[in-house]
Structures are given as C-alpha cells and as structure tokens.
Amino acid sequence: MESRKIQRVGYSTFSVSLPKDWVENIGLKQGDLIMVITEKDGSLKLIPSSMVERKKQSEEYVIDSDICNEPGLLERLIVGNYILGRDVFSVVSSTRISRAQVDEVRKIAHRLMGLGIVQETPKQIDLQCSIDPTRFKIDMLLRRLSVIASTMHTEAMQALTESNQELAEDAIRREDEADMMYSLALRLLLSTQRDRTMGDKIGLEEPSHILYYGLVTRYLELIADRAEYIAGRAIELQTRGKEKASKNLMSRIANMGELAHNVFLKAMDCIFTGDIQVANNLLEMARVIRSEHEKLISELPEFPILRTVILELARIADHGSSIAVIAINKALEKSSKICSTRD
C-alpha cells in the first residue's frame, strides 16, 4: 500500500498522482480518461475508460456439443452461461447437432427468462439473452420465489392430506417457474459482483448482501424442490393406495407441514424487516419440528413413502431456519436496541 499526498491545483481542484507501475501495467498514457466511482464506504475506484469500453462489448462464448455426450451436460452448460451473465453464446458441432440436443436447447431456452434462439442451422444454434437486469429488484425476485415455494408447499401438503392428484400436479408444474426465478436472481447477483454499480440499480444495499441473498435464493429453490418431491409422493400414495395411516398420524404430518411452512415464510419476512427476536423464535420452532420428525419416523416403520415426506418437511424447516440465521446476521449490520455500539 502506498500513500500519496493531496495537492491543490488552482482554487477548487485537488489532485493525487498515480503510481507509475500501475499506469504502465494498465497501458495508460497522457490524455487517457479514467472513470472515478465512489464506493459506499467512501473509497474511490479508478477504472480506465478503455476497460469500460471492453466490458460494454458483448463477448460470444461457444459450447462444443460434440463433447457434450453425457446426459444433462448441455443443459447445465447453457444454464451456467446464463447465470454468469453472458448475453451471447452458441452451441456448435463439427458435423451436426443431434435432434436430442436441439430439443434440449429449445427446452432450456424456454425456462430461462429473456433467453431466446436467434439463429439455428444444422451445425450451430445461437442464443441471446435480451433481458435488462436493471428492470428487476433483487428483493422483488426473492419475494416472488418465496411465494412460488410457499404455493407449491401448500398445494403439495393439501394434495397429500386430501388425496388430490390435481393439486399435486399443479405444484409440480410450478417448479419450472421457481427455477426461472432462481436462475434470474443468481444472474443478477453475479453481475453485481462483477460490476458494483449495478447494486443501486437492483436495490442491493451492501456488497455483503450478495452472499446473503445468494444463500437465501438457494434455500428457497431447495424448498421448492422438496415441495415438488412431496407432491410426487402424494400422487404415488394415491396411485398405489397401500399406505393408510390413521387420521391422527395424518393430522400430525399436516401440522408438521404447517409449522415448516411458517418457519421459512416468517424467516423471509425477517430478511427484510430485520426482526432479530422473531428470527430467533423461528430457530426454536425448528427444534420442535426436528423433535416431531424423530417421533413420527419411529411411529411409521411400515410407511416408507410417508417417512420420506416427513424427512422432506424436516429439511424444509432446516432451510427456513438457515434463512432465519442469515436474517439475524444481516440485521446485525445496523445498530439497534438489541445490539448497538457502546457509547
């Protein structure tokens, strides 16, 4: 770290000299422009204008479909490029893209917001993301993902307790929307990590919140996955019709589902309200759910499907408690009645 003295230039301007090694390494010369960005902590960030121009130019990435011979690999590479914030990328082949791969590309393109196929030939499929990230606020995306996960959970549990296959199918169909919100939220967060000026545009208050919101997004996506799994087990129970638990046991499972649901929903509220005491109460509630999980598992040795449902509910409660912990840590960044700096 070097120290530099501030010099007065004229009546209203101050200047600081730049380190010679840095100027030479970046390739700057007299007359070049430098962009000055004020960070939230008061520090200044210097970016050569040439770098800004390079960032503005879209880089095109190429996925070699000839190498993508493992199931699901091509789809995951497309999702990965999308999440990394890449606007233009192509799937290519030295001979011909297989029919199965073409179908795979088309399927995943419909599941990623703003991504579309702009050109298709036998050897190349060009994809482009036309979405403007500044149109979205990160809290709006998290709330939307939370609502989807909540709806899936409610429908899955109702399908389980009422033997309603239609509700279970509704919950399963919502999984694509949950994945879409999850991928879009990650795209925004990673883009903000590379370009901090985007933080204000998407409503990200502090750089540390990139980590917080990234974890919360992942937990919500997992909750949606587990709700989808429960919906699938509800259909299986109705189809097989072999597991007939007593009304009392089904009532206890339904109650456990409602408690798990409350934990993650109220934990999400705490993320935005910063209520530490409520978040702490949710962690205690999660302990109760884990205890009930152990009791039910021991009482249902002959019901393997219901045992897996109970396990998924316990995991949903665990994800909710993890969100509550993040809410506490996020709230501690600001001084409050419960925790403040010493006078």
PyMOL commands that set and color helices and strands:
alter all, ss='L'
color gray80, all
select helices_A, chain A and resi 20-26+49-56+73-83+99-110+133-135+138-162+165-173+175-194+198-202+209-240+247-273+276-299+304-331
alter helices_A, ss='H'
color red, helices_A
select strands_A, chain A and resi 7-9+13-15+34-38+44-48+60-64+88-92+115-120+124-129
alter strands_A, ss='S'
color yellow, strands_A
deselect
rebuild
show_as cartoon
